Amino acid sequence: MTVALADCFRHHKNGQSHGLTFQSRPRKGKELLKMNFPGRRYVPTILLLAALVGCTQPQNTQELKEKTAQATAEVKNEAEAVAAGIREGWSRDKPLDLNAATKEQLLSLPGVTAAEANRVIAGRPYSEPGEVVTRRIMSKTEYDKIADRVTAKK
């Protein structure tokens, strides 16, 4: 080991460096070699980086929670739209009874306004769906848009 240190010391005096620095200081008649390792300079930097990584972890966790909550809300909205589409699909297969339909169900028919839905409800009972035209509750054009989707059950 002394030969290697002596070689490093000799190279250092010649201006060559192997990453280690040696300083010679006299101490009570003896010469003391002090070695400075380059890694010691990087210790504060490494500690700072470790602290930053440690500090950013909770932010990433919070960010992940927020993104998950946002994605869940979007999926919920999409699920509600799908459910509404399914309800509409089921109701298309079965005609809507003008004598039993709620205002909301009547409003789901194409082109039916709130005023028309109220008039349909007020004009009950119907023996056939076309009576909404003959009783002047709806125009023929408006009725033609919903004719295949409505019925009048007694």
Residue frames as a rotation matrix with the C-alpha (Angstrom) as fourth column:
MET 1
0.570 0.821 0.000 0.00
0.821 -0.570 0.000 0.00
0.000 0.000 -1.000 0.00
THR 2
0.371 -0.497 -0.785 2.88
0.209 -0.779 0.592 2.38
-0.905 -0.384 -0.185 0.72
VAL 3
-0.691 -0.631 0.352 4.21
0.459 -0.008 0.888 1.92
-0.558 0.776 0.295 -2.78
ALA 4
-0.125 0.734 0.668 0.84
0.951 -0.103 0.291 2.83
0.283 0.672 -0.685 -4.29
LEU 5
0.785 0.395 -0.478 0.54
0.550 -0.798 0.245 5.90
-0.285 -0.456 -0.844 -2.09
ALA 6
-0.063 -0.892 -0.448 4.11
0.212 -0.451 0.867 6.90
-0.975 -0.040 0.217 -2.90
ASP 7
-0.658 -0.116 0.744 3.33
0.738 0.097 0.667 6.52
-0.150 0.988 0.022 -6.62
CYS 8
0.377 0.879 0.292 0.19
0.888 -0.432 0.156 8.66
0.263 0.200 -0.944 -6.28
PHE 9
0.639 -0.205 -0.742 2.12
0.356 -0.775 0.521 11.25
-0.682 -0.597 -0.422 -4.31
ARG 10
-0.482 -0.876 0.027 4.86
0.355 -0.166 0.920 11.31
-0.801 0.453 0.391 -6.96
HIS 11
-0.413 0.409 0.814 2.27
0.891 -0.006 0.455 11.67
0.191 0.912 -0.362 -9.77
HIS 12
0.665 0.707 -0.242 0.58
0.746 -0.647 0.157 14.47
-0.046 -0.285 -0.957 -7.87
LYS 13
0.231 -0.675 -0.701 3.84
0.212 -0.668 0.713 16.38
-0.950 -0.313 -0.012 -7.54
ASN 14
-0.775 -0.528 0.349 4.33
0.411 -0.001 0.912 15.95
-0.481 0.849 0.218 -11.30
GLY 15
-0.676 0.568 -0.469 0.87
-0.656 -0.754 0.032 17.49
-0.335 0.330 0.882 -11.96
GLN 16
-0.603 0.498 -0.624 -0.91
-0.208 0.656 0.725 14.22
0.770 0.567 -0.292 -12.66
SER 17
-0.512 0.502 0.697 -4.02
-0.833 -0.092 -0.545 13.27
-0.210 -0.860 0.466 -10.70
HIS 18
-0.879 0.265 -0.396 -5.90
0.115 0.925 0.363 10.03
0.463 0.273 -0.844 -10.14
GLY 19
0.137 0.985 0.109 -8.88
0.122 -0.126 0.984 11.67
0.983 -0.121 -0.137 -8.48
LEU 20
0.649 -0.001 -0.761 -7.21
0.756 0.116 0.645 11.76
0.088 -0.993 0.076 -5.06
THR 21
0.469 -0.531 0.706 -5.41
-0.170 -0.838 -0.518 14.78
0.867 0.123 -0.483 -3.66
PHE 22
0.416 -0.447 -0.792 -2.63
0.876 0.430 0.218 14.61
0.243 -0.784 0.571 -1.17
GLN 23
0.634 -0.281 0.721 -1.34
-0.279 -0.952 -0.126 17.41
0.722 -0.121 -0.682 0.99
SER 24
0.053 -0.716 -0.696 1.78
0.751 0.488 -0.445 17.25
0.658 -0.499 0.563 3.03
ARG 25
0.616 0.136 0.776 1.75
-0.330 -0.850 0.411 19.09
0.715 -0.509 -0.479 6.38
PRO 26
-0.489 -0.822 -0.292 4.50
0.020 0.324 -0.946 18.99
0.872 -0.468 -0.142 8.96
ARG 27
0.645 0.668 0.371 3.34
-0.413 -0.103 0.905 17.97
0.643 -0.737 0.209 12.42
LYS 28
0.744 -0.405 0.532 5.78
-0.545 0.093 0.833 17.70
-0.386 -0.910 -0.152 15.32
GLY 29
-0.229 -0.973 -0.020 8.70
-0.744 0.161 0.648 16.73
-0.628 0.163 -0.761 13.16
LYS 30
-0.528 0.105 0.843 6.68
0.406 0.903 0.142 14.20
-0.746 0.417 -0.520 11.18
GLU 31
-0.847 0.288 -0.446 5.20
-0.530 -0.513 0.676 14.71
-0.034 0.809 0.587 7.76
LEU 32
-0.401 0.812 0.423 1.48
0.098 0.497 -0.862 13.96
-0.911 -0.305 -0.279 7.62
LEU 33
-0.985 0.160 0.060 -0.27
0.061 -0.001 0.998 13.04
0.159 0.987 -0.009 4.41
LYS 34
-0.385 0.920 -0.074 -3.87
-0.212 -0.167 -0.963 14.28
-0.898 -0.355 0.259 4.17
MET 35
-0.909 0.135 0.394 -6.01
0.412 0.422 0.808 12.64
-0.057 0.897 -0.439 1.51
ASN 36
-0.410 0.820 -0.399 -9.01
-0.539 -0.571 -0.619 14.47
-0.735 -0.039 0.677 0.03
PHE 37
-0.653 0.270 0.708 -11.40
0.583 0.776 0.242 12.19
-0.484 0.570 -0.664 -1.82
PRO 38
-0.953 0.299 0.057 -13.41
-0.177 -0.697 0.695 13.79
0.247 0.652 0.717 -4.63
GLY 39
-0.348 0.874 -0.338 -16.54
0.561 0.483 0.672 12.01
0.751 0.044 -0.659 -3.39
ARG 40
-0.409 0.158 -0.899 -16.62
0.857 -0.271 -0.437 14.16
-0.313 -0.950 -0.024 -0.28
ARG 41
-0.944 0.065 -0.322 -17.40
-0.148 -0.959 0.241 17.20
-0.294 0.276 0.915 -2.43
TYR 42
-0.663 0.699 -0.267 -20.49
-0.282 0.096 0.955 15.45
0.693 0.708 0.133 -3.81
VAL 43
-0.751 0.370 -0.547 -21.97
0.646 0.581 -0.495 14.36
0.135 -0.725 -0.676 -0.47
PRO 44
-0.622 0.582 -0.524 -24.01
-0.022 -0.682 -0.731 17.59
-0.782 -0.444 0.437 0.02
THR 45
-0.564 0.404 -0.720 -25.25
-0.826 -0.266 0.497 17.37
0.009 0.875 0.483 -3.57
ILE 46
-0.713 0.280 -0.643 -26.26
0.049 0.935 0.352 13.73
0.700 0.219 -0.680 -3.14
LEU 47
-0.744 0.443 -0.500 -28.02
0.604 0.126 -0.787 14.52
-0.286 -0.888 -0.361 0.15
LEU 48
-0.603 0.519 -0.606 -29.84
-0.457 -0.847 -0.271 17.43
-0.654 0.113 0.748 -1.48
LEU 49
-0.585 0.363 -0.725 -31.00
-0.677 0.273 0.684 15.24
0.447 0.891 0.086 -4.37
ALA 50
-0.763 0.293 -0.576 -32.15
0.444 0.886 -0.137 12.53
0.470 -0.360 -0.806 -1.96
ALA 51
-0.702 0.511 -0.496 -34.12
0.293 -0.427 -0.855 15.11
-0.649 -0.746 0.150 0.01
LEU 52
-0.557 0.487 -0.673 -35.73
-0.766 -0.614 0.190 16.45
-0.321 0.621 0.715 -3.16
VAL 53
-0.650 0.320 -0.689 -36.71
-0.256 0.762 0.595 12.97
0.716 0.563 -0.413 -4.28
GLY 54
-0.755 0.346 -0.556 -38.15
0.651 0.497 -0.574 12.33
0.078 -0.795 -0.601 -0.84
CYS 55
-0.652 0.506 -0.565 -40.08
-0.057 -0.775 -0.629 15.60
-0.756 -0.378 0.534 -0.91
THR 56
-0.592 0.425 -0.685 -41.52
-0.806 -0.299 0.511 15.07
0.012 0.855 0.519 -4.37
GLN 57
-0.937 0.222 -0.271 -42.92
0.183 0.970 0.162 11.64
0.299 0.102 -0.949 -3.55
PRO 58
-0.492 0.817 -0.300 -45.97
0.542 0.018 -0.840 12.94
-0.681 -0.576 -0.452 -1.60
GLN 59
-0.308 0.380 -0.872 -46.69
-0.613 -0.780 -0.124 15.45
-0.728 0.496 0.473 -4.36
ASN 60
-0.778 0.008 -0.628 -46.76
-0.543 0.494 0.679 12.60
0.316 0.869 -0.380 -6.86
THR 61
-0.831 0.514 -0.214 -49.07
0.556 0.748 -0.362 10.67
-0.025 -0.420 -0.907 -4.54
GLN 62
-0.309 0.727 -0.614 -51.38
0.132 -0.606 -0.784 13.68
-0.942 -0.323 0.091 -4.23
GLU 63
-0.461 0.077 -0.884 -51.24
-0.818 -0.424 0.389 14.22
-0.345 0.902 0.259 -7.98
LEU 64
-0.936 0.103 -0.337 -52.09
-0.061 0.895 0.442 10.55
0.347 0.435 -0.831 -8.50
LYS 65
-0.607 0.755 -0.247 -55.07
0.603 0.236 -0.762 10.87
-0.517 -0.612 -0.599 -6.15
GLU 66
-0.227 0.512 -0.829 -56.33
-0.343 -0.838 -0.424 13.94
-0.911 0.188 0.366 -8.01
LYS 67
-0.647 -0.062 -0.760 -55.94
-0.761 0.113 0.639 12.28
0.046 0.992 -0.120 -11.41
THR 68
-0.930 0.325 -0.174 -57.72
0.329 0.944 0.003 9.17
0.165 -0.055 -0.985 -10.15
ALA 69
-0.404 0.811 -0.423 -60.60
0.391 -0.265 -0.881 11.25
-0.827 -0.521 -0.211 -8.78
GLN 70
-0.278 0.258 -0.925 -60.89
-0.712 -0.702 0.019 13.14
-0.645 0.664 0.379 -12.07
ALA 71
-0.836 -0.068 -0.545 -60.84
-0.461 0.627 0.628 9.91
0.299 0.776 -0.555 -14.10
THR 72
-0.808 0.577 -0.121 -63.49
0.553 0.671 -0.494 8.42
-0.203 -0.466 -0.861 -11.79
ALA 73
-0.242 0.729 -0.640 -65.72
-0.056 -0.669 -0.741 11.47
-0.969 -0.143 0.203 -12.26
GLU 74
-0.449 0.027 -0.893 -65.35
-0.868 -0.249 0.430 11.19
-0.211 0.968 0.135 -16.04
VAL 75
-0.944 0.101 -0.315 -66.18
0.001 0.953 0.303 7.48
0.331 0.285 -0.899 -15.96
LYS 76
-0.604 0.763 -0.228 -69.20
0.466 0.106 -0.878 8.24
-0.646 -0.637 -0.420 -13.77
ASN 77
-0.185 0.519 -0.835 -70.47
-0.563 -0.752 -0.343 10.81
-0.806 0.406 0.431 -16.29
GLU 78
-0.634 -0.108 -0.766 -69.91
-0.744 0.354 0.566 8.37
0.209 0.929 -0.305 -19.13
ALA 79
-0.945 0.302 -0.121 -71.70
0.324 0.911 -0.253 5.62
0.034 -0.279 -0.960 -17.20
GLU 80
-0.352 0.852 -0.388 -74.68
0.122 -0.369 -0.921 7.92
-0.928 -0.372 0.026 -16.64
ALA 81
-0.230 0.221 -0.948 -74.77
-0.887 -0.449 0.110 8.69
-0.401 0.866 0.299 -20.37
VAL 82
-0.876 -0.112 -0.468 -74.62
-0.321 0.861 0.394 4.97
0.359 0.496 -0.791 -21.18
ALA 83
-0.780 0.621 -0.080 -77.44
0.465 0.490 -0.737 4.29
-0.418 -0.612 -0.671 -18.70
ALA 84
-0.166 0.722 -0.672 -79.55
-0.364 -0.678 -0.639 7.04
-0.917 0.138 0.375 -20.28
GLY 85
-0.457 -0.077 -0.886 -78.88
-0.889 0.071 0.453 5.56
0.028 0.994 -0.101 -23.70
ILE 86
-0.976 0.115 -0.188 -79.91
0.120 0.993 -0.018 2.11
0.184 -0.041 -0.982 -22.49
ARG 87
-0.481 0.849 -0.217 -83.14
0.287 -0.081 -0.954 3.50
-0.828 -0.522 -0.205 -21.01
GLU 88
-0.109 0.423 -0.900 -83.87
-0.756 -0.623 -0.201 5.28
-0.646 0.658 0.387 -24.28
GLY 89
-0.744 -0.245 -0.621 -83.12
-0.619 0.602 0.504 2.11
0.250 0.760 -0.600 -26.22
TRP 90
-0.886 0.464 -0.012 -85.50
0.418 0.786 -0.456 0.07
-0.202 -0.409 -0.890 -24.08
SER 91
-0.216 0.856 -0.470 -88.22
0.047 -0.472 -0.880 2.68
-0.975 -0.212 0.061 -24.41
ARG 92
-0.421 0.033 -0.906 -87.84
-0.858 -0.337 0.387 2.71
-0.292 0.941 0.171 -28.19
ASP 93
-0.957 0.049 -0.285 -88.69
-0.065 0.924 0.378 -0.95
0.281 0.380 -0.881 -28.34
LYS 94
-0.408 0.855 -0.320 -91.86
0.903 0.325 -0.281 -0.46
-0.136 -0.404 -0.905 -26.30
PRO 95
-0.266 0.375 0.888 -94.29
0.386 -0.803 0.454 2.28
0.883 0.463 0.069 -27.28
LEU 96
-0.992 -0.090 -0.087 -95.01
0.120 -0.485 -0.866 4.90
0.036 -0.870 0.492 -24.63
ASP 97
-0.215 0.971 -0.103 -98.56
0.948 0.233 0.219 4.82
0.237 -0.050 -0.970 -23.27
LEU 98
-0.576 0.032 0.817 -100.00
0.105 -0.988 0.112 8.35
0.811 0.150 0.566 -23.53
ASN 99
0.491 0.855 0.164 -102.46
-0.133 -0.113 0.985 7.53
0.861 -0.506 0.058 -20.72
ALA 100
0.898 -0.154 -0.412 -99.74
0.437 0.410 0.801 6.50
0.046 -0.899 0.435 -18.21
ALA 101
0.087 -0.956 0.280 -96.56
0.797 -0.101 -0.595 8.35
0.597 0.275 0.753 -19.27
THR 102
0.272 -0.125 -0.954 -94.95
0.752 -0.591 0.292 10.85
-0.601 -0.797 -0.067 -16.94
LYS 103
0.920 0.040 -0.389 -94.05
-0.134 -0.903 -0.409 14.35
-0.368 0.429 -0.825 -18.05
GLU 104
0.029 -0.997 -0.074 -90.36
-0.647 -0.075 0.759 13.35
-0.762 0.026 -0.647 -18.22
GLN 105
-0.337 -0.099 0.936 -91.19
0.425 0.872 0.245 10.36
-0.840 0.480 -0.252 -20.42
LEU 106
0.687 0.639 0.346 -93.25
0.624 -0.275 -0.732 12.55
-0.372 0.719 -0.587 -22.76
LEU 107
0.739 -0.474 -0.478 -90.39
-0.488 -0.867 0.105 15.08
-0.464 0.156 -0.872 -22.91
SER 108
-0.232 -0.873 0.428 -88.04
-0.212 0.475 0.854 12.28
-0.949 0.107 -0.296 -24.02
LEU 109
0.344 0.418 0.841 -90.06
0.746 0.423 -0.515 11.93
-0.571 0.804 -0.166 -27.22
PRO 110
-0.640 -0.695 0.326 -88.58
0.744 -0.458 0.486 13.82
-0.189 0.554 0.811 -30.19
GLY 111
-0.716 0.235 0.658 -89.88
0.248 -0.795 0.554 17.39
0.653 0.559 0.511 -30.52
VAL 112
0.343 0.881 -0.325 -92.24
0.675 0.009 0.737 17.27
0.653 -0.473 -0.592 -27.52
THR 113
-0.478 -0.436 0.762 -92.07
-0.141 -0.819 -0.556 20.47
0.867 -0.373 0.330 -25.44
ALA 114
-0.971 0.095 -0.220 -93.06
0.233 0.159 -0.959 20.95
-0.056 -0.983 -0.177 -21.80
ALA 115
-0.534 0.821 -0.201 -96.28
-0.735 -0.568 -0.371 22.71
-0.418 -0.051 0.907 -22.82
GLU 116
-0.105 0.482 -0.870 -97.25
-0.772 0.511 0.377 19.84
0.626 0.711 0.318 -25.13
ALA 117
-0.715 -0.197 -0.671 -96.47
0.189 0.869 -0.457 17.27
0.673 -0.454 -0.584 -22.44
ASN 118
-0.907 0.418 -0.050 -98.68
-0.088 -0.305 -0.948 19.16
-0.412 -0.855 0.314 -20.00
ARG 119
-0.254 0.847 -0.468 -101.51
-0.958 -0.286 0.002 19.30
-0.132 0.449 0.884 -22.58
VAL 120
-0.334 0.082 -0.939 -101.19
-0.377 0.901 0.213 15.55
0.864 0.425 -0.270 -23.27
ILE 121
-0.908 -0.034 -0.417 -101.46
0.346 0.496 -0.796 14.81
0.234 -0.868 -0.439 -19.54
ALA 122
-0.739 0.656 -0.153 -104.41
-0.378 -0.592 -0.711 17.20
-0.557 -0.468 0.686 -19.11
GLY 123
-0.210 0.680 -0.703 -106.26
-0.970 -0.055 0.236 15.64
0.122 0.732 0.671 -22.08
ARG 124
-0.949 -0.195 -0.248 -106.25
-0.173 0.979 -0.109 12.08
0.264 -0.060 -0.963 -20.72
PRO 125
-0.144 -0.448 0.883 -107.66
0.039 0.889 0.457 9.48
-0.989 0.100 -0.110 -21.24
TYR 126
-0.250 -0.019 -0.968 -107.14
-0.941 -0.229 0.248 8.63
-0.226 0.973 0.040 -24.89
SER 127
0.614 0.481 0.626 -108.73
-0.293 0.875 -0.385 5.69
-0.733 0.053 0.678 -26.67
GLU 128
0.642 -0.518 0.565 -106.17
0.766 0.469 -0.440 5.91
-0.037 0.715 0.698 -29.49
PRO 129
-0.199 -0.853 -0.482 -102.91
0.780 -0.436 0.449 7.87
-0.593 -0.287 0.752 -29.93
GLY 130
-0.611 -0.054 0.790 -104.17
0.701 -0.502 0.507 9.94
0.369 0.863 0.344 -32.89
GLU 131
0.479 0.860 -0.174 -106.64
0.836 -0.387 0.390 11.72
0.268 -0.332 -0.904 -30.59
VAL 132
-0.035 -0.545 -0.838 -103.84
0.658 -0.643 0.391 14.16
-0.752 -0.538 0.381 -29.63
VAL 133
-0.945 -0.249 0.211 -104.21
0.316 -0.537 0.782 15.56
-0.081 0.806 0.586 -33.16
THR 134
-0.316 0.905 0.286 -108.03
0.604 -0.040 0.796 15.52
0.732 0.424 -0.534 -33.34
ARG 135
0.557 0.478 -0.679 -108.27
0.830 -0.327 0.451 17.22
-0.007 -0.815 -0.579 -29.94
ARG 136
0.637 -0.373 0.675 -105.71
0.138 -0.806 -0.576 19.81
0.759 0.460 -0.462 -31.14
ILE 137
0.897 -0.436 -0.074 -103.21
0.075 -0.015 0.997 18.99
-0.436 -0.900 0.020 -28.40
MET 138
-0.253 -0.966 0.049 -100.48
0.120 0.019 0.993 18.50
-0.960 0.257 0.111 -31.03
SER 139
0.192 0.232 -0.954 -100.16
-0.885 -0.378 -0.270 19.36
-0.423 0.896 0.132 -34.68
LYS 140
0.978 0.199 0.061 -100.15
-0.143 0.855 -0.498 16.56
-0.151 0.479 0.865 -37.26
THR 141
0.477 -0.872 -0.111 -96.47
-0.306 -0.047 -0.951 17.31
0.824 0.488 -0.289 -38.06
GLU 142
-0.231 -0.545 0.806 -95.48
-0.945 -0.071 -0.318 17.02
0.230 -0.836 -0.499 -34.39
TYR 143
0.463 0.490 0.739 -97.52
-0.664 0.744 -0.077 13.84
-0.587 -0.455 0.670 -33.94
ASP 144
0.922 -0.121 -0.369 -95.95
-0.235 0.583 -0.778 12.23
0.309 0.803 0.509 -37.04
LYS 145
-0.006 -0.993 0.120 -92.52
-0.701 -0.082 -0.708 12.50
0.713 -0.088 -0.696 -35.34
ILE 146
-0.652 -0.243 0.718 -93.71
-0.746 0.373 -0.551 10.36
-0.134 -0.896 -0.424 -32.40
ALA 147
0.274 0.929 -0.250 -96.49
-0.952 0.299 0.068 8.25
0.138 0.219 0.966 -33.94
ASP 148
0.329 -0.189 -0.925 -94.43
-0.207 0.942 -0.265 5.03
0.922 0.278 0.271 -34.03
ARG 149
-0.698 -0.693 -0.179 -93.33
0.070 0.182 -0.981 5.50
0.713 -0.697 -0.078 -30.39
VAL 150
-0.768 0.465 0.440 -96.67
-0.621 -0.377 -0.687 6.02
-0.154 -0.801 0.579 -28.65
THR 151
-0.632 0.679 -0.373 -99.78
0.383 0.692 0.612 4.02
0.674 0.244 -0.698 -27.86
ALA 152
-0.462 0.567 0.682 -102.99
-0.819 -0.567 -0.083 4.59
0.339 -0.597 0.727 -25.88
LYS 153
-0.717 0.198 -0.668 -103.89
0.311 0.949 -0.053 1.72
0.623 -0.246 -0.742 -23.57
LYS 154
0.126 0.860 0.494 -107.16
-0.363 -0.424 0.830 1.78
0.923 -0.284 0.258 -21.66
